[in-house]
């Protein structure tokens, strides 16, 4: 079984300033382009 960490695995849906969406790991929430 693979290791899964809620802190380091990108799973959180986000929208960035250019309008695109994606998934981000919670440790990178301070990333400046995240708006939602």
N, C-alpha and C positions, 0 to 999 in steps of 0.2 A: 504494500500500500504506500502511495506517495504521501509525503508530509504536506500539510496544508496549514498555513498560518493566516489568520484573519488580519494580521498587521502588515504582512509583506506580500500577500497575493493580491493582485488587482481584481477586485470584485465589486467595488462601490461605483454605481453608475454616476457619471458626472457630465456636465456640459461646460465647454470652455468658451472663452471670449469670441472665438471665430465662428461659433455656432455648432461646431461638431460635438459629437458625444463619444463617450468611451467609458472605460473602467479604470479606476485608480485604486492603488493600495492606500489605506488610511494613513500610513506614515508620510505620504506625499500630499496630504490635503492642503498644506500651505503653499502648494504650487501656485504661482501668481496668476495663471490664466483660468483657474477654476472659478466659475460663477454660480454654479448650483451644486 
